[in-house]
Amino acid sequence: QFPGIQDGLVFCFDPKNRDCWEGGVNVKNIVLPSLTGTVDNTTASSTEFTGAITTEGYFNFDGTDDHVEYTNDAIYQITGDITISGWVYLDAYDGNNDHLISKELSYMIKANQNSTSVPRFQIRIGTNWHTLEGGSQLSLSTWNNMIGIRDGDTMRMYINGADIGSTTSVSGTTVSNTNPLNIASYDGGSSYSINGRLGPCMVYNRVLSA
């Protein structure tokens, strides 16, 4: 059983247990080098994510071309309330957005926005992105927790447990599409990747309370 809240859980990237969970029920095994999600970087070897062992519980990403991509599933197509959570340890900023979790043209959380250098939570409604930004940069070389929540017409973000604010008037349904769900990348390519480590990352189709 996943060691956390399962109600409404549609996805969990769980490096410590080498599992990918869907719906809190079905388990996808991601034991390296054969992943249900595909590792992008020429070869998927046991050394690709140095330190990704059970007792440490994270994957290393080189900030260049590492990411994990999961083929679209209907359960990822969340059009209303959502909670996205992820643990990140940045070795450096890549200067061009550091994505934790992204469903291209739908929803995402990222550790850095290149124009402001602060954390950002975004959802797309129609042709417009609705955005909530953090107040300051995440500290490097330490673990940080990011949580982005859409609750009806309100977006809220928490950084390391602190409520950094909200934005309202977010009306309409989040874009539903068939794009993959990506870890450490925006669109499955080499752009906007993480230079550092990612621990558990989760997506829920409901609002989690603080």
C-alpha positions as CSV (number, residue, x, y, z in Angstrom):
1,Q,0.0,0.0,0.0
2,F,1.1,3.5,-0.8
3,P,2.3,5.2,2.5
4,G,0.1,8.3,2.2
5,I,-3.3,9.7,1.4
6,Q,-4.9,7.6,-1.3
7,D,-8.4,9.2,-1.6
8,G,-8.4,11.0,-4.9
9,L,-4.8,10.0,-5.8
10,V,-4.5,9.7,-9.5
11,F,-0.7,9.6,-9.8
12,C,2.3,9.1,-7.5
13,F,6.0,9.0,-8.6
14,D,7.5,7.2,-5.7
15,P,11.3,6.7,-6.1
16,K,11.8,5.2,-2.6
17,N,9.6,2.3,-3.3
18,R,10.3,2.2,-7.0
19,D,6.6,2.4,-7.8
20,C,4.2,4.5,-9.8
21,W,0.7,4.5,-8.5
22,E,-2.5,5.3,-10.3
23,G,-5.8,5.8,-8.6
24,G,-4.3,4.7,-5.3
25,V,-5.1,1.1,-6.3
26,N,-3.2,0.0,-9.4
27,V,0.6,-0.2,-9.1
28,K,3.0,0.3,-11.9
29,N,6.5,-1.0,-11.1
30,I,9.3,1.4,-12.1
31,V,12.3,-0.7,-11.1
32,L,15.2,0.5,-13.2
33,P,16.2,0.1,-16.0
34,S,12.8,-0.9,-17.2
35,L,10.2,1.7,-16.3
36,T,6.5,2.0,-17.0
37,G,7.3,5.6,-17.6
38,T,10.2,5.9,-20.1
39,V,13.5,7.5,-19.1
40,D,14.7,9.9,-21.8
41,N,18.4,10.0,-22.2
42,T,19.8,7.6,-24.8
43,T,20.0,4.6,-22.5
44,A,18.1,3.8,-19.3
45,S,20.7,2.2,-17.2
46,S,20.9,1.6,-13.4
47,T,23.5,4.4,-13.3
48,E,21.2,6.9,-15.1
49,F,19.8,8.1,-11.8
50,T,22.7,7.8,-9.4
51,G,21.5,7.5,-5.8
52,A,18.1,6.3,-6.9
53,I,18.1,3.4,-4.4
54,T,15.4,2.3,-2.1
55,T,16.8,3.7,1.1
56,E,17.5,7.1,-0.3
57,G,14.2,7.7,-2.1
58,Y,15.0,10.1,-4.9
59,F,16.0,10.3,-8.5
60,N,18.8,12.5,-9.8
61,F,18.2,14.5,-12.9
62,D,21.1,16.2,-14.7
63,G,19.3,19.3,-15.9
64,T,20.1,18.5,-19.6
65,D,18.0,15.7,-20.9
66,D,16.7,13.5,-18.0
67,H,13.0,13.1,-17.4
68,V,10.4,10.4,-17.0
69,E,7.3,10.4,-19.2
70,Y,4.0,8.6,-18.6
71,T,1.7,8.0,-21.5
72,N,-1.6,9.9,-21.2
73,D,-4.4,8.3,-19.2
74,A,-7.9,9.5,-18.8
75,I,-7.3,9.8,-15.0
76,Y,-4.7,12.5,-15.7
77,Q,-7.2,14.7,-17.5
78,I,-8.3,16.7,-14.5
79,T,-10.6,19.6,-15.4
80,G,-11.6,20.9,-12.0
81,D,-10.2,20.7,-8.4
82,I,-6.6,19.4,-8.3
83,T,-3.7,19.1,-5.8
84,I,-0.2,18.7,-7.1
85,S,2.7,18.0,-4.7
86,G,6.4,17.4,-5.1
87,W,9.7,17.3,-3.3
88,V,12.7,18.8,-5.0
89,Y,16.4,19.3,-4.1
90,L,17.9,21.7,-6.6
91,D,21.7,21.5,-7.3
92,A,21.4,24.6,-9.5
93,Y,18.9,26.6,-11.4
94,D,19.0,25.9,-15.1
95,G,17.7,29.4,-15.8
96,N,14.9,28.3,-18.0
97,N,12.1,26.8,-15.8
98,D,12.6,23.8,-13.6
99,H,9.5,21.6,-13.8
100,L,8.6,19.1,-11.2
101,I,5.3,17.8,-12.7
102,S,3.7,18.9,-16.0
103,K,0.9,17.9,-18.2
104,E,1.7,20.0,-21.2
105,L,-0.9,22.7,-21.9
106,S,-3.0,21.6,-18.9
107,Y,-1.4,22.0,-15.4
108,M,2.1,22.1,-13.8
109,I,4.2,23.1,-10.8
110,K,7.8,24.3,-11.3
111,A,10.6,25.4,-9.0
112,N,11.7,28.3,-11.1
113,Q,10.1,30.7,-13.7
114,N,12.8,32.1,-15.9
115,S,11.4,35.6,-15.9
116,T,11.0,35.9,-12.1
117,S,13.1,33.0,-10.6
118,V,10.4,32.0,-8.2
119,P,8.2,28.9,-7.8
120,R,5.1,28.8,-10.0
121,F,1.8,26.8,-10.1
122,Q,-0.2,27.0,-13.4
123,I,-3.4,25.7,-14.9
124,R,-4.7,26.3,-18.4
125,I,-8.3,27.3,-19.1
126,G,-9.1,27.7,-22.7
127,T,-6.2,29.6,-24.3
128,N,-5.1,31.2,-21.1
129,W,-2.7,30.2,-18.3
130,H,-3.7,31.1,-14.8
131,T,-0.7,31.6,-12.7
132,L,0.3,31.7,-9.0
133,E,3.9,32.6,-8.1
134,G,5.9,32.1,-4.8
135,G,7.5,35.1,-3.1
136,S,11.1,34.1,-3.3
137,Q,13.5,31.6,-4.8
138,L,13.8,28.1,-3.4
139,S,17.0,27.5,-1.5
140,L,19.6,25.3,-3.4
141,S,21.1,22.2,-1.9
142,T,18.3,21.4,0.4
143,W,14.9,19.7,0.1
144,N,11.8,21.8,-0.6
145,N,8.2,20.8,-0.8
146,M,5.8,22.4,-3.3
147,I,2.0,22.1,-3.3
148,G,-0.3,23.7,-5.8
149,I,-4.1,23.5,-5.3
150,R,-7.1,24.5,-7.3
151,D,-10.2,24.8,-5.2
152,G,-13.1,25.9,-7.4
153,D,-12.3,29.4,-8.5
154,T,-9.2,29.7,-6.2
155,M,-5.6,28.7,-6.7
156,R,-3.3,28.4,-3.7
157,M,0.3,27.4,-3.3
158,Y,2.3,26.1,-0.3
159,I,6.1,26.1,0.0
160,N,7.6,24.0,2.8
161,G,4.2,24.1,4.5
162,A,3.8,27.9,4.4
163,D,0.8,29.4,2.6
164,I,2.3,31.8,0.1
165,G,-1.0,33.2,-1.1
166,S,-3.8,32.6,-3.5
167,T,-5.5,34.0,-6.6
168,T,-9.2,34.0,-7.3
169,S,-11.5,34.3,-10.4
170,V,-10.1,31.1,-11.9
171,S,-13.4,30.0,-13.5
172,G,-13.9,27.4,-16.2
173,T,-12.6,23.9,-16.8
174,T,-8.9,23.1,-17.0
175,V,-7.8,22.0,-20.5
176,S,-8.2,18.3,-21.1
177,N,-5.8,16.8,-23.6
178,T,-3.9,13.6,-24.5
179,N,-0.4,14.9,-23.8
180,P,1.8,12.8,-21.5
181,L,2.4,13.4,-17.9
182,N,6.0,14.4,-17.4
183,I,8.3,14.3,-14.4
184,A,11.2,16.8,-14.5
185,S,10.2,18.2,-17.9
186,Y,7.4,20.4,-19.4
187,D,6.8,18.6,-22.7
188,G,8.9,15.5,-22.6
189,G,11.9,17.2,-24.3
190,S,15.2,18.5,-23.0
191,S,13.7,21.9,-22.2
192,Y,12.7,23.0,-18.7
193,S,14.3,20.1,-16.9
194,I,15.5,19.7,-13.3
195,N,19.1,19.9,-12.2
196,G,18.9,18.0,-8.9
197,R,16.8,15.4,-7.2
198,L,13.1,14.7,-7.1
199,G,11.4,12.7,-4.3
200,P,7.7,11.7,-4.3
201,C,5.5,13.7,-6.6
202,M,1.7,13.3,-6.5
203,V,-1.4,14.4,-8.3
204,Y,-4.9,14.3,-6.8
205,N,-8.2,15.0,-8.4
206,R,-9.5,16.8,-5.3
207,V,-8.5,19.5,-2.8
208,L,-6.3,18.4,0.0
209,S,-6.6,20.4,3.2
210,A,-3.5,21.9,4.9
